[in-house]
Amino acid sequence: MGWTLRRYFFFRYAAITVWYFLGVYALVTLIDFTEFSSRTVGIPGFTFLLALAVSALRVPLIMQQAVPFVALLAAITTLVSLNRKYELVIARAAGISAWQFLAPCLFGALLFGVLTVCVLNPLAAHAITRSEMIETQFRSGKSNAVSAFSAPWLRQKTSEGDTIIGARAVLNSGLELADVTFFSLDADGRIVERRDAARAYLHDGYWELHDVSRIARGEQLPHLKTDRITTNLKPEFVQERLARPETIPFFELPSKIEVAQSFGLKAATFATQFHTLMALPLLLVAMTLIAATVSMRFQRMGQSVTMILGGVLAGFLLYVVSVLVKAFGNAGFVPPFVVAWIPVVVAMFFGVTFLLYKEDG
């Protein structure tokens, strides 16, 4: 197959992928903006520009999750449109095999995955961090008390005793806590003092608290502008326990994993996220192969809706299985390498086997 035909198939796939991506992006932005506005419209200081800014910063992370479906739908649409215009029929009649005219789509899917990992992921990580900071500043002092069921909690042990730490929001990859509460315990495990702070920053050997209210033995103590609490927690431990892997860019994950492991931590969530992103380009290739199994067969009356829906369902099941297995990897029950690569390899073998059977006999 000549370069002209290869470029034609590739740019056809690329154009459809871009249009699907932009369409899904606009839809996600509208839904997220509506949902966020409905939750915050009653808070003083709310503006639609603020809600739009927060939604715009959160959408890249959501789009990263939607990329496999964009690749699947783009591949199905590309092959169906080529079939309807008899272009695949003419290519076959000219002696071009299915693997030859499918190769540009596979290359496009691989390139789409690489761009997602190298461009969209770092952008999404920084954007979601920024959106959380804006939302936290907006909600500061205007929301309910810290809930034991929704807030992240830590427990530290020092020479001064045990301290339980809870926060409403985790910022800066776990090194900054917003609307944070510190419970100091005595040797018998009873609470002797409570500190509520607007912000808490983790430094080497201590927590730095800002805007602190204190209660000790049922009495309100004088308000402090700043305060310190001794800690032996390392930033790597706090990041492993509190930071979401999605908020760390792909290129920073290897160093985070290495440092966390040097402190004796497994860093399962970071390792799983790293291998998942590494496998993403091949996941999109597997999605394209699945699309090819239901879209390349020519039918005089058009493509069978049942077959296309079957392809969409197969891609959805692959995504669901990947998410479920990833949960086991985050919990440390399954090695991260197995979590990320086994579903992708199995899906690719399925697509290749099916196409070999249908196309080459």
DRENDO-1510 file (C-alpha; in Angstrom, 1 decimal, always signed):
<recs>
REC; n; res; u; v; w
REC; 1; MET; +0.0; +0.0; +0.0 .
REC; 2; GLY; +1.4; +3.4; -1.0 .
REC; 3; TRP; +2.1; +6.3; +1.3 .
REC; 4; THR; -0.8; +8.3; -0.2 .
REC; 5; LEU; -3.4; +5.7; +0.8 .
REC; 6; ARG; -1.7; +5.3; +4.2 .
REC; 7; ARG; -1.8; +9.0; +4.8 .
REC; 8; TYR; -5.5; +9.1; +3.7 .
REC; 9; PHE; -6.5; +6.4; +6.1 .
REC; 10; PHE; -4.4; +7.9; +8.9 .
REC; 11; PHE; -5.8; +11.4; +8.6 .
REC; 12; ARG; -9.3; +10.1; +8.2 .
REC; 13; TYR; -8.9; +8.3; +11.6 .
REC; 14; ALA; -7.1; +11.3; +13.2 .
REC; 15; ALA; -9.8; +13.8; +12.1 .
REC; 16; ILE; -12.7; +11.6; +13.4 .
REC; 17; THR; -10.8; +11.1; +16.7 .
REC; 18; VAL; -10.3; +14.9; +17.1 .
REC; 19; TRP; -14.0; +15.6; +16.5 .
REC; 20; TYR; -15.0; +12.9; +19.0 .
REC; 21; PHE; -12.6; +14.2; +21.5 .
REC; 22; LEU; -13.8; +17.8; +21.2 .
REC; 23; GLY; -17.4; +16.7; +21.3 .
REC; 24; VAL; -16.9; +14.6; +24.5 .
REC; 25; TYR; -14.9; +17.4; +26.0 .
REC; 26; ALA; -17.7; +19.9; +25.4 .
REC; 27; LEU; -20.3; +17.5; +26.8 .
REC; 28; VAL; -18.2; +16.7; +29.9 .
REC; 29; THR; -17.5; +20.5; +30.5 .
REC; 30; LEU; -21.3; +21.2; +30.4 .
REC; 31; ILE; -22.2; +18.4; +32.7 .
REC; 32; ASP; -19.4; +19.2; +35.2 .
REC; 33; PHE; -20.2; +22.9; +35.2 .
REC; 34; THR; -23.9; +22.2; +35.8 .
REC; 35; GLU; -23.2; +19.7; +38.6 .
REC; 36; PHE; -20.6; +22.0; +40.3 .
REC; 37; SER; -22.9; +25.1; +40.0 .
REC; 38; SER; -25.8; +23.2; +41.6 .
REC; 39; ARG; -23.6; +22.3; +44.6 .
REC; 40; THR; -22.1; +25.8; +45.2 .
REC; 41; VAL; -24.6; +28.3; +43.9 .
REC; 42; GLY; -25.8; +29.0; +47.5 .
REC; 43; ILE; -22.4; +29.7; +48.9 .
REC; 44; PRO; -21.5; +33.5; +49.3 .
REC; 45; GLY; -19.0; +34.6; +46.7 .
REC; 46; PHE; -20.2; +32.2; +44.0 .
REC; 47; THR; -19.9; +33.4; +40.4 .
REC; 48; PHE; -20.5; +31.6; +37.2 .
REC; 49; LEU; -17.0; +32.5; +36.0 .
REC; 50; LEU; -15.5; +30.8; +39.1 .
REC; 51; ALA; -17.6; +27.7; +38.5 .
REC; 52; LEU; -16.6; +27.7; +34.8 .
REC; 53; ALA; -12.9; +28.0; +35.8 .
REC; 54; VAL; -13.1; +25.1; +38.3 .
REC; 55; SER; -14.9; +22.9; +35.8 .
REC; 56; ALA; -12.4; +23.8; +33.0 .
REC; 57; LEU; -9.6; +22.7; +35.3 .
REC; 58; ARG; -11.2; +19.4; +36.2 .
REC; 59; VAL; -12.3; +18.3; +32.8 .
REC; 60; PRO; -8.8; +17.2; +31.5 .
REC; 61; LEU; -8.7; +14.6; +34.3 .
REC; 62; ILE; -12.1; +13.3; +33.3 .
REC; 63; MET; -11.1; +13.3; +29.6 .
REC; 64; GLN; -8.2; +11.1; +30.5 .
REC; 65; GLN; -10.6; +8.5; +31.7 .
REC; 66; ALA; -12.7; +8.9; +28.6 .
REC; 67; VAL; -9.8; +8.5; +26.1 .
REC; 68; PRO; -10.3; +4.7; +25.6 .
REC; 69; PHE; -14.0; +5.2; +24.7 .
REC; 70; VAL; -13.0; +8.0; +22.3 .
REC; 71; ALA; -10.5; +5.7; +20.6 .
REC; 72; LEU; -13.1; +2.9; +20.4 .
REC; 73; LEU; -15.8; +5.1; +18.9 .
REC; 74; ALA; -13.4; +6.8; +16.5 .
REC; 75; ALA; -12.1; +3.5; +15.2 .
REC; 76; ILE; -15.7; +2.1; +14.7 .
REC; 77; THR; -16.8; +5.3; +13.0 .
REC; 78; THR; -13.8; +5.4; +10.7 .
REC; 79; LEU; -14.1; +1.8; +9.5 .
REC; 80; VAL; -17.9; +2.0; +9.1 .
REC; 81; SER; -17.6; +5.2; +7.0 .
REC; 82; LEU; -14.9; +3.6; +4.8 .
REC; 83; ASN; -17.1; +0.6; +4.3 .
REC; 84; ARG; -20.2; +2.6; +3.4 .
REC; 85; LYS; -18.2; +4.5; +0.7 .
REC; 86; TYR; -16.9; +1.2; -0.6 .
REC; 87; GLU; -13.3; +2.3; +0.0 .
REC; 88; LEU; -12.4; -0.8; +1.9 .
REC; 89; VAL; -14.0; -2.9; -0.8 .
REC; 90; ILE; -11.9; -1.2; -3.5 .
REC; 91; ALA; -8.8; -1.6; -1.3 .
REC; 92; ARG; -9.4; -5.3; -1.0 .
REC; 93; ALA; -10.0; -5.6; -4.7 .
REC; 94; ALA; -6.7; -4.0; -5.3 .
REC; 95; GLY; -5.0; -6.7; -3.3 .
REC; 96; ILE; -4.5; -4.7; -0.1 .
REC; 97; SER; -5.0; -6.9; +3.0 .
REC; 98; ALA; -6.9; -5.9; +6.0 .
REC; 99; TRP; -3.8; -5.6; +8.0 .
REC; 100; GLN; -2.3; -3.0; +5.6 .
REC; 101; PHE; -5.3; -0.6; +5.7 .
REC; 102; LEU; -5.8; -1.2; +9.4 .
REC; 103; ALA; -2.2; -0.3; +10.2 .
REC; 104; PRO; -2.7; +3.5; +9.9 .
REC; 105; CYS; -5.6; +3.3; +12.4 .
REC; 106; LEU; -3.5; +1.3; +14.8 .
REC; 107; PHE; -0.6; +3.7; +14.5 .
REC; 108; GLY; -3.1; +6.6; +15.1 .
REC; 109; ALA; -4.4; +4.9; +18.2 .
REC; 110; LEU; -0.9; +4.3; +19.5 .
REC; 111; LEU; +0.0; +8.0; +18.8 .
REC; 112; PHE; -3.2; +9.1; +20.5 .
REC; 113; GLY; -2.2; +7.1; +23.6 .
REC; 114; VAL; +1.3; +8.5; +23.7 .
REC; 115; LEU; -0.1; +12.1; +23.4 .
REC; 116; THR; -2.5; +11.3; +26.3 .
REC; 117; VAL; +0.3; +10.1; +28.5 .
REC; 118; CYS; +2.9; +12.7; +27.7 .
REC; 119; VAL; +0.7; +15.8; +27.2 .
REC; 120; LEU; -2.8; +15.3; +28.6 .
REC; 121; ASN; -1.8; +13.5; +31.8 .
REC; 122; PRO; +0.7; +16.2; +33.1 .
REC; 123; LEU; -1.8; +18.9; +32.1 .
REC; 124; ALA; -4.6; +17.1; +33.9 .
REC; 125; ALA; -2.5; +16.5; +37.0 .
REC; 126; HIS; -1.6; +20.2; +37.4 .
REC; 127; ALA; -5.1; +21.4; +36.5 .
REC; 128; ILE; -6.8; +19.2; +39.0 .
REC; 129; THR; -4.4; +20.3; +41.7 .
REC; 130; ARG; -5.1; +24.0; +40.8 .
REC; 131; SER; -8.9; +23.4; +40.8 .
REC; 132; GLU; -8.8; +21.8; +44.2 .
REC; 133; MET; -6.9; +24.8; +45.6 .
REC; 134; ILE; -9.4; +27.2; +44.1 .
REC; 135; GLU; -12.4; +25.2; +45.4 .
REC; 136; THR; -10.9; +24.9; +48.8 .
REC; 137; GLN; -10.2; +28.7; +49.1 .
REC; 138; PHE; -13.8; +29.3; +47.9 .
REC; 139; ARG; -15.3; +26.9; +50.4 .
REC; 140; SER; -13.0; +27.8; +53.3 .
REC; 141; GLY; -15.1; +28.5; +56.4 .
REC; 142; LYS; -18.4; +28.1; +54.5 .
REC; 143; SER; -19.0; +24.4; +54.7 .
REC; 144; ASN; -19.8; +21.8; +57.3 .
REC; 145; ALA; -17.5; +20.4; +59.9 .
REC; 146; VAL; -15.0; +17.6; +59.1 .
REC; 147; SER; -16.8; +14.3; +58.7 .
REC; 148; ALA; -15.2; +11.1; +60.0 .
REC; 149; PHE; -16.5; +9.2; +57.0 .
REC; 150; SER; -15.4; +11.5; +54.2 .
REC; 151; ALA; -12.2; +13.1; +55.4 .
REC; 152; PRO; -8.8; +11.4; +55.1 .
REC; 153; TRP; -7.2; +10.6; +58.4 .
REC; 154; LEU; -3.7; +9.9; +59.6 .
REC; 155; ARG; -2.2; +8.9; +63.0 .
REC; 156; GLN; +1.3; +9.8; +64.0 .
REC; 157; LYS; +3.3; +8.8; +67.1 .
REC; 158; THR; +6.0; +11.0; +68.5 .
REC; 159; SER; +7.7; +11.5; +71.9 .
REC; 160; GLU; +5.0; +13.9; +72.8 .
REC; 161; GLY; +2.3; +11.3; +72.3 .
REC; 162; ASP; -0.2; +10.2; +69.6 .
REC; 163; THR; -1.9; +12.6; +67.3 .
REC; 164; ILE; -4.8; +11.9; +64.9 .
REC; 165; ILE; -5.0; +14.2; +61.9 .
REC; 166; GLY; -8.1; +14.7; +59.7 .
REC; 167; ALA; -8.6; +17.2; +56.8 .
REC; 168; ARG; -11.4; +18.2; +54.5 .
REC; 169; ALA; -9.1; +18.6; +51.5 .
REC; 170; VAL; -5.7; +17.3; +50.5 .
REC; 171; LEU; -3.6; +19.8; +48.4 .
REC; 172; ASN; -0.1; +19.9; +46.9 .
REC; 173; SER; +0.1; +16.1; +46.6 .
REC; 174; GLY; -0.6; +15.6; +50.3 .
REC; 175; LEU; +1.9; +18.2; +51.7 .
REC; 176; GLU; -0.8; +20.8; +52.4 .
REC; 177; LEU; -4.1; +20.1; +54.3 .
REC; 178; ALA; -7.1; +22.4; +54.3 .
REC; 179; ASP; -9.7; +22.7; +57.1 .
REC; 180; VAL; -7.6; +20.3; +59.2 .
REC; 181; THR; -8.2; +19.0; +62.7 .
REC; 182; PHE; -5.5; +17.6; +65.1 .
REC; 183; PHE; -6.5; +15.5; +68.1 .
REC; 184; SER; -3.8; +15.1; +70.7 .
REC; 185; LEU; -4.1; +11.9; +72.8 .
REC; 186; ASP; -2.6; +11.0; +76.2 .
REC; 187; ALA; -1.0; +7.7; +77.2 .
REC; 188; ASP; -4.5; +6.2; +77.8 .
REC; 189; GLY; -5.8; +7.2; +74.4 .
REC; 190; ARG; -8.0; +10.0; +75.6 .
REC; 191; ILE; -8.3; +13.3; +73.8 .
REC; 192; VAL; -6.5; +16.0; +75.7 .
REC; 193; GLU; -6.5; +18.8; +73.1 .
REC; 194; ARG; -8.0; +19.6; +69.8 .
REC; 195; ARG; -6.6; +22.0; +67.2 .
REC; 196; ASP; -8.6; +23.3; +64.2 .
REC; 197; ALA; -6.6; +25.1; +61.5 .
REC; 198; ALA; -7.5; +26.6; +58.2 .
REC; 199; ARG; -4.2; +25.2; +56.7 .
REC; 200; ALA; -1.5; +22.8; +57.7 .
REC; 201; TYR; +1.9; +22.5; +55.9 .
REC; 202; LEU; +4.2; +19.5; +56.4 .
REC; 203; HIS; +7.8; +20.5; +56.9 .
REC; 204; ASP; +10.8; +18.5; +58.0 .
REC; 205; GLY; +9.9; +17.4; +61.5 .
REC; 206; TYR; +6.8; +19.5; +62.2 .
REC; 207; TRP; +3.4; +20.6; +60.9 .
REC; 208; GLU; +3.0; +24.3; +60.5 .
REC; 209; LEU; -0.6; +25.4; +61.3 .
REC; 210; HIS; -2.2; +28.6; +60.3 .
REC; 211; ASP; -5.3; +30.3; +61.8 .
REC; 212; VAL; -5.6; +27.9; +64.8 .
REC; 213; SER; -8.5; +27.4; +67.2 .
REC; 214; ARG; -7.7; +25.2; +70.3 .
REC; 215; ILE; -9.8; +23.4; +72.8 .
REC; 216; ALA; -8.3; +21.6; +75.9 .
REC; 217; ARG; -10.2; +19.7; +78.5 .
REC; 218; GLY; -13.5; +21.4; +77.4 .
REC; 219; GLU; -12.1; +24.9; +77.5 .
REC; 220; GLN; -11.6; +27.3; +74.6 .
REC; 221; LEU; -8.0; +28.4; +74.5 .
REC; 222; PRO; -6.7; +31.7; +72.9 .
REC; 223; HIS; -6.7; +31.8; +69.1 .
REC; 224; LEU; -3.3; +31.4; +67.5 .
REC; 225; LYS; -2.2; +32.9; +64.2 .
REC; 226; THR; +0.4; +30.1; +63.7 .
REC; 227; ASP; +1.3; +27.0; +65.6 .
REC; 228; ARG; +3.6; +23.9; +65.3 .
REC; 229; ILE; +3.1; +20.3; +66.0 .
REC; 230; THR; +6.0; +17.9; +66.1 .
REC; 231; THR; +5.9; +15.0; +63.6 .
REC; 232; ASN; +8.0; +12.2; +62.4 .
REC; 233; LEU; +6.0; +11.7; +59.2 .
REC; 234; LYS; +8.0; +12.0; +56.0 .
REC; 235; PRO; +6.5; +13.7; +52.9 .
REC; 236; GLU; +6.8; +10.5; +50.9 .
REC; 237; PHE; +4.6; +8.7; +53.5 .
REC; 238; VAL; +2.0; +11.4; +53.6 .
REC; 239; GLN; +1.9; +11.5; +49.8 .
REC; 240; GLU; +1.5; +7.7; +49.6 .
REC; 241; ARG; -1.3; +7.8; +52.1 .
REC; 242; LEU; -3.2; +10.9; +51.1 .
REC; 243; ALA; -2.3; +12.0; +47.6 .
REC; 244; ARG; -4.3; +10.7; +44.7 .
REC; 245; PRO; -2.1; +9.1; +42.0 .
REC; 246; GLU; -4.0; +11.1; +39.4 .
REC; 247; THR; -2.7; +14.4; +40.8 .
REC; 248; ILE; +1.0; +13.3; +40.1 .
REC; 249; PRO; +2.2; +13.8; +36.5 .
REC; 250; PHE; +3.4; +10.7; +34.7 .
REC; 251; PHE; +7.1; +11.8; +34.5 .
REC; 252; GLU; +7.2; +12.3; +38.3 .
REC; 253; LEU; +5.8; +8.9; +39.2 .
REC; 254; PRO; +9.1; +6.9; +38.9 .
REC; 255; SER; +10.9; +9.2; +41.4 .
REC; 256; LYS; +8.0; +9.2; +43.8 .
REC; 257; ILE; +7.9; +5.4; +43.7 .
REC; 258; GLU; +11.7; +5.1; +44.2 .
REC; 259; VAL; +11.7; +7.5; +47.2 .
REC; 260; ALA; +8.7; +5.9; +48.8 .
REC; 261; GLN; +10.2; +2.4; +48.5 .
REC; 262; SER; +13.5; +3.7; +50.0 .
REC; 263; PHE; +11.4; +4.4; +53.2 .
REC; 264; GLY; +10.0; +0.9; +53.2 .
REC; 265; LEU; +6.7; +1.8; +51.6 .
REC; 266; LYS; +5.2; -0.3; +48.9 .
REC; 267; ALA; +3.8; +2.7; +46.9 .
REC; 268; ALA; +1.3; +0.3; +45.3 .
REC; 269; THR; -1.0; +3.1; +44.2 .
REC; 270; PHE; +1.7; +5.1; +42.5 .
REC; 271; ALA; +3.2; +1.9; +40.8 .
REC; 272; THR; -0.2; +0.9; +39.6 .
REC; 273; GLN; -0.9; +4.3; +38.1 .
REC; 274; PHE; +2.5; +4.3; +36.4 .
REC; 275; HIS; +2.0; +0.9; +34.7 .
REC; 276; THR; -1.5; +1.8; +33.8 .
REC; 277; LEU; -0.3; +4.9; +32.0 .
REC; 278; MET; +2.5; +3.0; +30.4 .
REC; 279; ALA; +0.0; +0.5; +29.0 .
REC; 280; LEU; -2.5; +3.1; +27.9 .
REC; 281; PRO; -1.2; +3.4; +24.2 .
REC; 282; LEU; -1.5; -0.4; +23.8 .
REC; 283; LEU; -4.9; -0.3; +25.4 .
REC; 284; LEU; -6.0; +2.1; +22.7 .
REC; 285; VAL; -4.5; -0.3; +20.1 .
REC; 286; ALA; -6.6; -3.1; +21.7 .
REC; 287; MET; -9.7; -0.9; +21.5 .
REC; 288; THR; -9.0; -0.4; +17.8 .
REC; 289; LEU; -8.6; -4.1; +17.2 .
REC; 290; ILE; -11.9; -4.7; +18.9 .
REC; 291; ALA; -13.5; -2.1; +16.7 .
REC; 292; ALA; -12.1; -3.8; +13.6 .
REC; 293; THR; -13.7; -7.1; +14.6 .
REC; 294; VAL; -17.2; -5.6; +14.2 .
REC; 295; SER; -16.7; -2.8; +11.6 .
REC; 296; MET; -14.6; -4.3; +8.7 .
REC; 297; ARG; -17.2; -6.7; +7.3 .
REC; 298; PHE; -19.0; -5.3; +4.3 .
REC; 299; GLN; -22.8; -5.6; +4.2 .
REC; 300; ARG; -24.9; -4.5; +1.3 .
REC; 301; MET; -27.6; -3.0; +3.6 .
REC; 302; GLY; -25.1; -1.3; +5.9 .
REC; 303; GLN; -23.4; -2.3; +9.1 .
REC; 304; SER; -25.3; -4.4; +11.5 .
REC; 305; VAL; -26.3; -2.3; +14.5 .
REC; 306; THR; -26.1; -5.5; +16.7 .
REC; 307; MET; -22.4; -6.1; +15.8 .
REC; 308; ILE; -21.5; -2.4; +16.4 .
REC; 309; LEU; -23.2; -2.4; +19.8 .
REC; 310; GLY; -21.4; -5.7; +20.5 .
REC; 311; GLY; -18.1; -4.0; +19.8 .
REC; 312; VAL; -19.0; -1.1; +22.1 .
REC; 313; LEU; -20.0; -3.5; +24.8 .
REC; 314; ALA; -16.8; -5.5; +24.4 .
REC; 315; GLY; -14.8; -2.3; +24.8 .
REC; 316; PHE; -16.8; -1.2; +27.8 .
REC; 317; LEU; -16.2; -4.6; +29.4 .
REC; 318; LEU; -12.5; -4.3; +28.8 .
REC; 319; TYR; -12.5; -0.9; +30.5 .
REC; 320; VAL; -14.5; -2.2; +33.4 .
REC; 321; VAL; -12.2; -5.2; +33.9 .
REC; 322; SER; -9.2; -2.8; +33.8 .
REC; 323; VAL; -10.7; -0.6; +36.4 .
REC; 324; LEU; -11.6; -3.5; +38.7 .
REC; 325; VAL; -8.2; -5.1; +38.4 .
REC; 326; LYS; -6.6; -1.7; +39.0 .
REC; 327; ALA; -8.5; -1.5; +42.3 .
REC; 328; PHE; -6.8; -4.8; +43.4 .
REC; 329; GLY; -3.5; -3.3; +42.4 .
REC; 330; ASN; -4.0; -0.2; +44.4 .
REC; 331; ALA; -4.9; -2.4; +47.4 .
REC; 332; GLY; -1.6; -4.3; +46.9 .
REC; 333; PHE; -3.3; -7.7; +46.3 .
REC; 334; VAL; -2.0; -7.9; +42.7 .
REC; 335; PRO; +1.4; -6.8; +41.3 .
REC; 336; PRO; +1.0; -3.5; +39.5 .
REC; 337; PHE; +2.7; -4.9; +36.3 .
REC; 338; VAL; +0.1; -7.7; +36.1 .
REC; 339; VAL; -2.8; -5.3; +36.8 .
REC; 340; ALA; -1.9; -2.9; +34.0 .
REC; 341; TRP; -0.7; -5.3; +31.2 .
REC; 342; ILE; -2.6; -8.5; +31.5 .
REC; 343; PRO; -6.0; -7.1; +30.4 .
REC; 344; VAL; -4.4; -5.2; +27.5 .
REC; 345; VAL; -2.4; -8.3; +26.3 .
REC; 346; VAL; -5.5; -10.5; +26.5 .
REC; 347; ALA; -7.6; -8.0; +24.6 .
REC; 348; MET; -5.0; -7.6; +21.9 .
REC; 349; PHE; -4.6; -11.4; +21.5 .
REC; 350; PHE; -8.4; -11.7; +21.2 .
REC; 351; GLY; -8.6; -9.0; +18.5 .
REC; 352; VAL; -5.6; -10.3; +16.5 .
REC; 353; THR; -6.9; -13.9; +16.7 .
REC; 354; PHE; -10.4; -12.9; +15.5 .
REC; 355; LEU; -9.0; -10.9; +12.6 .
REC; 356; LEU; -6.6; -13.7; +11.6 .
REC; 357; TYR; -9.5; -16.2; +11.6 .
REC; 358; LYS; -11.8; -13.9; +9.5 .
REC; 359; GLU; -9.3; -12.4; +7.2 .
REC; 360; ASP; -6.6; -15.1; +6.6 .
REC; 361; GLY; -8.6; -18.2; +7.5 .
</recs>
